[in-house]
Amino acid sequence: MRILIVEDEEPLAEAVARGLRREGMAVDVALTGDEGHEKAAVTRYDVVVLDRDLPGMSGDELCREIVSSGALTRVIMLTASGSVADRVEGLSLGADDYLAKPFAFDELVARVRALARRSTPVTPPVLRAGDLELDPARRTVTRAGTPVELTRKEFGVLEVLLAASGSVVSSEELLERVWDEHADPFTTTVRVTVMTLRKKLGEPGIIDTVVGSGYRVPAAAGGAEQG
C-alpha cells in the first residue's frame, strides 16, 4: 500500500516513515501542506497521515482538498490536541480517523491498515489463489501449506496481484503501489522482483506475464505462463 505522511516535525515524520516501511508499506514524506498537496495531486495514495498544524497550506485545508477531489484516499489526522471538540472538528472536515499525539505506533499501524482496506475494493482478510495463501495482517505467505519467506517488495507485489482477483496489473501500477517516490520508473526493478518472486513460489508457476500489459495471478491459479 502507498502512504503519504504530511508532518512538519521532520524527526517524527521520518521515524513514522521508517516504521511503516518496516511494515511493508511504500511511504512518501511531505514537510509542508503545500508539498503534501502537490504529492497527493499526482500520486494515488491509499492513506494520508496528516498533521493539522502545518506551514503553508493547513492540514484542515489539505484534508478538504483531498476529500473534494473524489479520490478514494483515506485521511487520518494527527494533532497535539485530543479533545472531543478537536476530534469532532477534524472528522467534520472529512477525515476518516483522528489520532492525538503522542500516540502508540502500533495503534497508528492498525488504523492505517484499517483505512487502507477501505481505500480499495473490498478484499477478503486472507488472499488465496489455488494453493497459495497470503495473510496481509500477519504478513505470511504459504504455498501448499509450506511457509514462503519473501522480502517486503516481493510480498507487496504478490499482495497487489492477488488483490486484483485475476485482473492484469501493469508494471507501472506495481511500481506505484509497492515502491515510493524514489523508485526509478525506467529500471527493471519490477521485472526482477517478479522473477525472484516466481522462483520462491516454486512450481507450478502462478504468475502470468501478459505481454505488453503486465502481470496477473489467475483466479484459478496453477500452471501460469512464465515470461
The 8 nearest C-alpha neighbors of each residue, nearest first, counted from 0:
[[1, 24, 176, 25, 177, 45, 2, 115],
 [2, 0, 25, 44, 176, 45, 26, 24],
 [1, 3, 26, 46, 44, 47, 45, 25],
 [4, 2, 47, 27, 28, 26, 48, 5],
 [3, 5, 48, 28, 47, 6, 29, 49],
 [6, 4, 29, 49, 30, 35, 28, 50],
 [5, 7, 30, 50, 8, 12, 4, 29],
 [6, 8, 30, 9, 31, 53, 5, 54],
 [9, 7, 11, 6, 10, 12, 30, 13],
 [8, 10, 12, 11, 7, 13, 30, 6],
 [11, 9, 13, 12, 8, 14, 15, 7],
 [12, 10, 14, 9, 13, 8, 15, 6],
 [13, 11, 9, 15, 10, 14, 6, 16],
 [12, 14, 16, 10, 15, 11, 9, 17],
 [15, 13, 11, 17, 16, 12, 10, 18],
 [14, 16, 18, 12, 13, 17, 11, 19],
 [17, 15, 13, 19, 18, 14, 26, 20],
 [18, 16, 20, 14, 15, 19, 13, 21],
 [17, 19, 15, 21, 16, 20, 14, 22],
 [18, 20, 22, 16, 21, 17, 24, 15],
 [21, 19, 24, 23, 17, 22, 18, 25],
 [20, 22, 18, 23, 19, 17, 24, 151],
 [23, 21, 19, 20, 24, 18, 151, 108],
 [22, 24, 20, 151, 21, 19, 25, 155],
 [25, 23, 20, 0, 19, 22, 26, 1],
 [24, 26, 1, 179, 178, 177, 0, 20],
 [25, 27, 2, 179, 3, 1, 16, 24],
 [28, 26, 3, 179, 4, 2, 180, 29],
 [27, 29, 4, 3, 5, 30, 26, 12],
 [30, 28, 5, 35, 34, 31, 4, 6],
 [29, 31, 7, 6, 5, 28, 9, 34],
 [32, 30, 34, 33, 54, 29, 7, 53],
 [31, 33, 56, 35, 34, 55, 57, 53],
 [32, 34, 36, 56, 35, 31, 55, 37],
 [35, 33, 37, 31, 36, 32, 29, 38],
 [34, 36, 32, 29, 38, 33, 37, 5],
 [35, 37, 33, 39, 34, 38, 32, 40],
 [38, 36, 34, 40, 35, 39, 33, 41],
 [37, 39, 35, 40, 41, 36, 42, 34],
 [38, 40, 36, 42, 37, 41, 35, 43],
 [39, 41, 37, 38, 42, 36, 43, 65],
 [40, 42, 38, 39, 37, 43, 36, 44],
 [43, 41, 39, 40, 38, 44, 175, 37],
 [44, 42, 45, 39, 41, 72, 1, 40],
 [45, 43, 1, 46, 2, 72, 42, 3],
 [44, 46, 72, 115, 1, 118, 2, 73],
 [45, 47, 73, 2, 72, 44, 74, 115],
 [48, 46, 3, 74, 49, 2, 4, 73],
 [49, 47, 4, 75, 76, 5, 74, 3],
 [48, 50, 76, 5, 77, 47, 75, 4],
 [49, 51, 77, 6, 52, 76, 58, 78],
 [52, 50, 58, 59, 78, 53, 49, 77],
 [51, 53, 50, 58, 57, 54, 78, 7],
 [54, 52, 57, 32, 31, 58, 51, 7],
 [55, 53, 31, 32, 56, 57, 52, 7],
 [56, 54, 32, 33, 57, 31, 53, 34],
 [55, 57, 32, 33, 54, 60, 61, 58],
 [58, 56, 53, 60, 59, 32, 55, 52],
 [57, 59, 51, 61, 60, 50, 53, 52],
 [60, 58, 62, 57, 61, 51, 63, 92],
 [59, 61, 63, 57, 62, 58, 64, 56],
 [62, 60, 64, 58, 63, 59, 57, 65],
 [61, 63, 59, 65, 60, 64, 58, 66],
 [62, 64, 60, 66, 61, 65, 67, 92],
 [65, 63, 61, 67, 62, 66, 68, 60],
 [64, 66, 62, 68, 63, 67, 61, 70],
 [65, 67, 63, 68, 64, 69, 62, 93],
 [66, 68, 64, 69, 65, 63, 70, 62],
 [69, 67, 65, 70, 66, 64, 63, 40],
 [68, 70, 67, 66, 71, 65, 72, 64],
 [71, 69, 72, 68, 65, 66, 67, 43],
 [70, 72, 118, 73, 69, 119, 45, 117],
 [73, 71, 45, 70, 46, 118, 44, 74],
 [74, 72, 46, 114, 95, 118, 45, 47],
 [75, 73, 47, 94, 95, 46, 48, 76],
 [74, 76, 96, 48, 97, 95, 94, 49],
 [77, 75, 97, 49, 50, 48, 98, 96],
 [78, 76, 50, 98, 99, 49, 97, 51],
 [77, 79, 99, 80, 100, 51, 50, 76],
 [78, 80, 100, 99, 81, 77, 101, 51],
 [81, 79, 78, 82, 99, 85, 100, 86],
 [80, 82, 99, 85, 79, 83, 86, 78],
 [83, 81, 85, 84, 80, 86, 99, 87],
 [82, 84, 86, 85, 87, 81, 88, 80],
 [83, 85, 87, 82, 86, 88, 81, 89],
 [86, 84, 88, 82, 87, 83, 89, 81],
 [87, 85, 83, 89, 88, 84, 90, 97],
 [86, 88, 84, 90, 85, 89, 91, 83],
 [87, 89, 85, 91, 86, 90, 84, 92],
 [90, 88, 86, 92, 91, 87, 94, 85],
 [89, 91, 94, 87, 92, 93, 88, 86],
 [90, 92, 88, 93, 89, 87, 94, 86],
 [93, 91, 90, 89, 94, 63, 88, 62],
 [92, 94, 91, 90, 66, 95, 63, 62],
 [95, 93, 90, 74, 96, 92, 75, 89],
 [96, 94, 74, 75, 73, 93, 90, 97],
 [95, 97, 75, 94, 76, 74, 90, 98],
 [96, 98, 76, 75, 77, 86, 99, 89],
 [99, 97, 77, 76, 100, 78, 96, 102],
 [98, 100, 81, 78, 77, 79, 80, 101],
 [101, 99, 79, 102, 78, 77, 98, 80],
 [100, 102, 99, 103, 79, 98, 78, 77],
 [101, 103, 100, 104, 99, 98, 107, 106],
 [102, 104, 106, 105, 107, 101, 100, 108],
 [103, 105, 107, 106, 102, 108, 15, 18],
 [106, 104, 108, 107, 103, 109, 110, 102],
 [105, 107, 109, 104, 103, 108, 110, 102],
 [106, 108, 104, 110, 105, 109, 111, 103],
 [109, 107, 105, 111, 106, 110, 112, 104],
 [110, 108, 106, 112, 107, 111, 113, 105],
 [109, 111, 113, 107, 112, 108, 114, 106],
 [112, 110, 108, 114, 113, 109, 115, 107],
 [111, 113, 115, 109, 110, 114, 108, 116],
 [112, 114, 110, 116, 111, 115, 109, 117],
 [115, 113, 117, 111, 116, 112, 73, 110],
 [116, 114, 112, 118, 117, 45, 113, 46],
 [115, 117, 114, 113, 118, 119, 112, 121],
 [116, 118, 114, 115, 119, 113, 121, 120],
 [119, 117, 115, 71, 116, 45, 72, 73],
 [118, 120, 117, 116, 121, 115, 71, 45],
 [121, 119, 122, 118, 117, 116, 162, 163],
 [120, 122, 119, 116, 123, 117, 118, 162],
 [121, 123, 120, 124, 162, 116, 126, 119],
 [122, 124, 125, 126, 121, 162, 127, 134],
 [123, 125, 122, 126, 134, 135, 136, 133],
 [124, 126, 134, 123, 133, 127, 135, 132],
 [127, 125, 133, 132, 123, 161, 134, 124],
 [128, 126, 132, 131, 133, 129, 125, 161],
 [127, 129, 131, 220, 218, 130, 219, 132],
 [128, 130, 220, 131, 219, 221, 127, 218],
 [129, 131, 143, 142, 128, 132, 127, 144],
 [132, 130, 142, 128, 129, 127, 141, 143],
 [131, 133, 127, 141, 140, 126, 142, 130],
 [134, 132, 140, 126, 139, 125, 135, 127],
 [133, 135, 125, 139, 138, 137, 136, 126],
 [136, 134, 138, 137, 133, 125, 139, 124],
 [137, 135, 138, 134, 124, 139, 112, 125],
 [136, 138, 139, 134, 135, 133, 140, 125],
 [139, 137, 135, 136, 134, 140, 133, 154],
 [138, 140, 134, 137, 133, 141, 135, 146],
 [141, 139, 133, 147, 132, 146, 134, 142],
 [140, 142, 146, 145, 132, 144, 147, 131],
 [143, 141, 131, 145, 144, 130, 132, 146],
 [142, 144, 130, 145, 141, 131, 132, 146],
 [143, 145, 142, 141, 146, 130, 131, 132],
 [144, 146, 141, 142, 143, 147, 140, 131],
 [147, 145, 141, 140, 142, 144, 148, 139],
 [148, 146, 141, 140, 149, 145, 142, 199],
 [147, 149, 146, 150, 140, 199, 139, 141],
 [150, 148, 153, 154, 147, 151, 196, 199],
 [149, 151, 153, 152, 154, 148, 155, 23],
 [152, 150, 23, 154, 153, 155, 149, 21],
 [153, 151, 155, 154, 150, 156, 177, 23],
 [154, 152, 150, 156, 155, 151, 149, 196],
 [153, 155, 151, 157, 152, 156, 149, 158],
 [156, 154, 152, 158, 153, 157, 177, 151],
 [157, 155, 153, 159, 158, 154, 152, 160],
 [158, 156, 160, 154, 159, 155, 161, 153],
 [157, 159, 155, 161, 156, 160, 162, 154],
 [160, 158, 162, 156, 157, 161, 155, 163],
 [161, 159, 157, 163, 158, 162, 215, 216],
 [160, 162, 158, 163, 159, 164, 157, 216],
 [161, 163, 159, 164, 160, 158, 122, 126],
 [162, 164, 166, 160, 161, 165, 159, 168],
 [165, 163, 162, 161, 166, 218, 217, 160],
 [164, 166, 217, 218, 216, 163, 215, 167],
 [167, 165, 163, 164, 215, 168, 217, 216],
 [166, 168, 215, 214, 213, 169, 165, 212],
 [169, 167, 214, 213, 215, 172, 166, 160],
 [170, 168, 213, 172, 171, 212, 214, 173],
 [169, 171, 173, 172, 213, 174, 189, 168],
 [172, 170, 174, 169, 173, 175, 184, 168],
 [171, 173, 175, 169, 174, 170, 176, 168],
 [174, 172, 170, 176, 175, 171, 177, 169],
 [173, 175, 171, 178, 172, 177, 176, 170],
 [176, 174, 172, 173, 177, 178, 171, 179],
 [175, 177, 173, 1, 0, 174, 172, 178],
 [178, 176, 25, 174, 155, 173, 175, 0],
 [177, 179, 25, 174, 175, 176, 182, 180],
 [180, 178, 25, 181, 26, 182, 27, 175],
 [179, 181, 182, 27, 178, 175, 26, 183],
 [180, 182, 179, 183, 178, 27, 184, 26],
 [183, 181, 180, 179, 184, 178, 174, 186],
 [182, 184, 185, 186, 181, 180, 188, 187],
 [185, 183, 186, 182, 174, 171, 187, 188],
 [186, 184, 183, 187, 188, 182, 171, 189],
 [185, 187, 188, 183, 184, 189, 182, 190],
 [186, 188, 190, 189, 191, 185, 184, 192],
 [187, 189, 191, 186, 190, 192, 183, 174],
 [190, 188, 192, 191, 187, 193, 170, 174],
 [191, 189, 193, 187, 192, 188, 194, 170],
 [190, 192, 194, 188, 193, 189, 187, 195],
 [193, 191, 189, 195, 194, 190, 196, 188],
 [192, 194, 196, 190, 191, 195, 197, 189],
 [193, 195, 191, 197, 192, 196, 190, 198],
 [196, 194, 198, 192, 197, 193, 191, 199],
 [197, 195, 193, 199, 194, 198, 153, 192],
 [198, 196, 200, 194, 195, 199, 193, 201],
 [197, 199, 195, 201, 196, 200, 194, 202],
 [198, 200, 196, 201, 197, 195, 147, 149],
 [201, 199, 197, 198, 196, 202, 147, 142],
 [202, 200, 198, 199, 197, 203, 204, 205],
 [203, 201, 204, 200, 205, 222, 198, 197],
 [202, 204, 222, 221, 201, 205, 223, 200],
 [205, 203, 223, 202, 222, 206, 221, 201],
 [204, 206, 223, 221, 220, 222, 216, 203],
 [207, 205, 216, 223, 215, 204, 208, 214],
 [208, 206, 224, 223, 215, 214, 225, 216],
 [207, 209, 214, 226, 210, 225, 213, 224],
 [210, 208, 213, 212, 214, 207, 211, 167],
 [211, 209, 212, 208, 213, 226, 214, 207],
 [210, 212, 209, 213, 169, 208, 214, 170],
 [213, 211, 209, 210, 169, 167, 214, 168],
 [214, 212, 169, 209, 168, 170, 167, 208],
 [215, 213, 208, 168, 167, 207, 209, 169],
 [214, 216, 167, 207, 206, 165, 160, 166],
 [215, 217, 206, 165, 160, 207, 205, 161],
 [218, 216, 165, 220, 219, 215, 164, 128],
 [217, 219, 165, 220, 164, 128, 216, 129],
 [218, 220, 217, 129, 128, 221, 216, 165],
 [221, 219, 217, 129, 128, 218, 205, 216],
 [220, 222, 205, 223, 203, 204, 129, 219],
 [221, 223, 203, 204, 205, 224, 220, 202],
 [224, 222, 205, 204, 207, 206, 221, 225],
 [223, 225, 207, 208, 222, 226, 206, 204],
 [226, 224, 207, 208, 223, 204, 206, 205],
 [225, 208, 224, 207, 210, 209, 194, 206]]
